[in-house]
Amino acid sequence: MQSFQRSSKLIFAAFVLVGSLIAFLLSPTQASADPDHVTLTWTGDVRTTQTVTWRTGFTIKPGRVEYREANSLFPQGGDQMTAEVQGLATNVGNMSIHSVTLTGLKPGTRYLYRVGDGTSWSEQYQFTTAADYGQSFKFLVFGDSQSINYLAWRTTLHTAYMANQDVAFFINVGDLVDVGQDYKEWNAWLGASKGVIDTIPVVPVVGNHETYTPNRTYSMPKFFTVQLKVPNNGPEGLTGQVYSFDYGNIHFSVLDSQAGEERGFVPDMLELQKAWLEKDLKATDKMWKVILIHRPLYHNRPKDSDGDLREAFLPLIDKYQVDVVFSGHDHVYGRSYPLRGGVIDKLNGTIYVTAGRSGTKTYQRAMAKDHNEVFYNPVDESNYLTVEVSGSTMTVKVFQRSGFLLDEWSLEK
C-alpha cells in the first residue's frame, strides 16, 4: 500500500512538472488582455494579508481579485478587491502591472482566488495565510537563478516545491535574472515560476544583475520593484529593495548590497541602510534574527572584495547577535563557522551562508576559505536549501536538485 502511494505521488509530481514545463514553453512574451505572471508576495502582516500582483496588456482600468476561504463555495459569492494599476514601459512593449493587498484574512487559513477584470477571470489559484505565532514552519532558499534560459530555474524551483509541499514561502537571494532591465528575462523567469509563485509567496532580494540594462549600463532595479511588491518600510531612496518583515518567531531584514551599481543614484546607500538596520534590529523582539543580502560578507572569490559591506554591517550583526545571514552572488554553497568580530565564536557567533545556484551560471574559480566550515561548488548540478523552524530549533538542509543531501545543520536557542 505504501509503495502504491509513493508511486502515485511520483506520477502526480511528474504530471505537474510536465504541465509546468509546457506552460513555461508556451508563456507569451508580450502582454495581452489575459492576466499572467500572477505572483504572491507580502506587504503587510503575513497572518492576515496577502499581496497579489499580475500583468496584462496596457490598460488604465485596474483589475480585481476574487477570493474566498477554500472550504466555501467558489467563485459564487466570493469577496472582491480592486487592484492598483501601474503602467510599465519595457523593451517588449507597454504593459500594466496590477497589484492588491487582501486584508482581514484569517490566520492559518487556505484561500482560493482568481484575478481578472470583473467579467473575464484567470484560472483558480490558492494560498494559505501564516498561522498564529508559535507554530513550526518551513521555507525554501535559492541561490542565483540567472540563466541563459530558465529551464534550470524552473526545474530546481518545481522539484524543491514538489519535495516540500509544506513550505510556507521561498526566498531568492538575488540575481533572479541575468539582465534586470530586459523584460524578456522576466518573461522567462516568471513563466518558469508559474505553479509555485502563485501558490506560495516569494521573498525577493535585489542582486547586482537586477540593475543591468541590455547595453550593460546600470539602472535602479525598476522591473524588480514594480513587479515584486514588498513591505514599504525601508530607508528613503531604497524602498522596494530594503525591507523587513516577521514570519512566526523570525525577524527577516533584507538589504541591498549593490553599492557599486547604484552609487550614481543613491550615493549614501550604505549609510542609509546602516541607520535603518540599527533601528530595525533594535526594535524586534523575535527569537530569531535573519539577514538576507545578495553579496556575501564572507565570500569565496580568490581576491578580497566587499570590504565596504563588512564595514557597514558586521558591527550591527555582532551587536544584535543575528543568527544567520543568507547570501548568493558567488554561485557556491558555503557555510561559515559561527563568527563574531571575524573570529570563531561558537556561543555568540553568526553563521554566514552562501546559498549556491538555482540557474545555469557557475564559477570554476570559487574556492574554500578559512571561514568555511563547509564548502561545495555546485558546478555539476543546481541546489536548494530548506529551513525549518520549530520553537527554539532551526534546522537547515541543503539538497542537490536530484535530492542528494549535501549538508545539514541546526541551531538551538
Secondary structure as UniProt FT lines:
FT   HELIX           2..26
FT   STRAND          36..41
FT   TURN            46..48
FT   STRAND          50..57
FT   STRAND          64..69
FT   TURN            70..71
FT   TURN            76..77
FT   STRAND          79..82
FT   STRAND          84..90
FT   TURN            91..92
FT   STRAND          93..102
FT   TURN            107..108
FT   STRAND          110..116
FT   STRAND          125..128
FT   TURN            133..134
FT   STRAND          137..142
FT   HELIX           151..163
FT   TURN            165..166
FT   STRAND          169..172
FT   TURN            180..181
FT   HELIX           183..193
FT   TURN            194..199
FT   STRAND          202..204
FT   HELIX           208..211
FT   TURN            214..215
FT   HELIX           222..227
FT   TURN            236..237
FT   TURN            239..241
FT   STRAND          243..247
FT   TURN            248..249
FT   STRAND          250..254
FT   HELIX           259..262
FT   TURN            263..265
FT   TURN            267..268
FT   HELIX           269..283
FT   STRAND          288..292
FT   HELIX           307..319
FT   TURN            320..321
FT   STRAND          324..327
FT   STRAND          333..336
FT   STRAND          339..340
FT   TURN            341..342
FT   STRAND          343..344
FT   TURN            346..348
FT   STRAND          350..355
FT   TURN            364..365
FT   TURN            370..371
FT   STRAND          372..376
FT   STRAND          383..390
FT   TURN            391..392
FT   STRAND          393..400
FT   TURN            401..402
FT   STRAND          405..412
//
